[in-house]
């Protein structure tokens, strides 16, 4: 029996040693190529979904828009489910591999739908308003395909962020990876939005979806091929149970007196004899310290009455980050409103650039992606190193987020000024050029280049290690929530003012932008208070410093 135990220990140590040798920069090409292909796929089918539903399935405009809204919301909310599965049960590598395969199945089914005439209704007759509605089997297959690509996209997009960051030990290296992550994400989004959408509109839907399927297949093959290089962190059960246990234990012992002696607290993790922490619980949220306080009524087998100090501190870490998460949500909501208003503006300005080219109103979002991609690279290679040389300190993630807030507010103000100028041109018969809308979109992209990678770095670095996938998925959840909040905000403005009529030439969209500016300033003030009060838990300043001669950056 002893020999058996010794053999198990040897095998465990061997597995740990092997895992320690894995990871590092060798995994970067595999992660980035996977992300690039999956981004091309998801943006390729998602950006033109409304047009696909109208043209190929004869679905009415409003219904198609509602379906697209639901799809966009679900795509951005589901990553939290993938994160829970990865953190609690399977690990991120299996979740990504399975999700990429599910996405491949869905996009292949969409390609098949556009290849077989009996899977789509007959086209509307020219000059006729009567169109054949899709049958129930046709809709069933369509919705099945959409469900598969939604699940596949949600399971890979931000889980890839935590999987990639897990390959590095230093916060500085993780921050560099997040910059590369967003470059790949934006590059894939730009490619999908321009090349794939152009193919769908001008050549065929079959070829457009087929190209997405090829990109998805390459992503799946590349990710699986790099499996032997990845560092695998196996989950030790649901970390969410631990969080709930802390709250339950603290509530059950709410009448106990908090002690100032370290020996009165439990310092061992669940099911282990290894100390998880030798420090006293922190003074913040002192009510929760009772969860780790040892009392006469506690039984070692009752894990719902006694938690370790580390588990209590992990719960506190999540609570401390919630105010910052709220600030991100109220930053993203005005941006979502701005994107919707920009499309409406684009529809009533002169979009012709030369005699043979007219800008698509929906493609203006590419400007945000392009400027964001460019400034992420400039930040990583030029701006941040120059700042560190001049100030002798690195630009911390929360400072980067603050800069992003400022650029976002500036973009709203520029949009307001441009719209006021556009309204003056309505009556003179000389519509404003679409190029006037570009500066505000560039500012949005610059703002995203500062705050998106930095927010992910903060959440990933400061969340408990067992919740790393959840941390990176929070950015996607914010986008999903802000998508619905922006719709609600527009509805409130329509109901309470006359600023947003069907014809915005008779409205005051500039006033909407000024409201967003005021909201942005208030949210920025709230963020400054939160960031000033927040104390880094893991992202120490000296961990972010790096020799400027380091070639990895």
Number of C-alpha atoms within 10 A of each C-alpha: 6 7 8 9 10 11 12 12 12 12 12 12 12 12 11 13 11 12 16 14 11 18 20 18 15 13 21 19 13 22 22 24 20 27 28 27 28 31 28 29 33 25 22 29 24 21 20 19 19 21 18 18 19 16 14 17 24 21 20 15 14 11 13 19 17 13 16 19 16 12 17 18 19 18 25 25 21 20 30 23 16 28 29 21 20 27 26 21 16 18 22 30 24 15 21 27 19 15 24 30 19 21 30 27 19 24 29 20 22 27 21 16 21 19 16 10 10 10 19 22 17 15 13 16 10 8 6 7 8 10 16 15 17 18 12 9 11 17 16 12 16 20 14 15 22 21 18 21 29 25 21 31 26 28 30 27 27 28 27 23 27 25 25 26 27 22 24 19 11 14 22 19 20 22 24 17 25 23 25 19 24 24 24 22 23 25 22 25 26 24 20 29 27 17 15 27 24 16 18 19 13 10 11 15 23 18 16 24 26 22 21 28 26 16 21 29 23 17 27 24 15 18 23 16 11 15 16 12 17 24 21 21 17 15 17 12 13 16 20 14 11 20 18 12 21 29 20 18 23 24 16 15 23 15 10 15 12 18 15 11 9 14 13 14 25 21 24 19 16 16 9 8 9 10 13 16 16 14 12 19 25 13 10 11 14 13 17 26 29 29 30 27 27 21 15 5 10 15 12 13 10 11 16 20 25 28 31 26 30 22 24 24 24 22 22 21 16 17 13 21 17 13 17 21 17 15 21 24 22 21 26 25 23 26 24 18 21 23 18 15 19 22 17 17 20 22 15 18 20 16 18 14 12 7 6 6 9 12 15 12 17 17 15 19 19 19 20 24 26 20 20 27 24 16 22 28 16 14 18 16 13 12 15 17 20 15 14 15 12 10 9 11 15 20 17 16 21 23 16 20 24 20 18 25 27 15 21 30 28 19 25 27 20 22 27 23 16 17 23 15 14 21 19 13 15 15 10 8 7 12 16 22 15 20 14 17 21 16 16 26 29 23 24 28 27 26 28 28 29 25 24 21 24 23 23 24 27 24 24 28 22 21 24 22 14 20 24 25 31 26 28 29 30 24 24 22 21 21 23 22 18 25 22 16 19 21 15 13 15 15 12 11 13 14 11 9 12 13 18 21 13 10 9 17 19 13 16 18 25 23 16 22 24 18 16 23 22 14 16 25 18 13 20 23 15 16 24 17 13 18 19 10 10 14 11 15 14 14 19 13 13 11 13 18 16 15 8 12 7 7 6 10 15
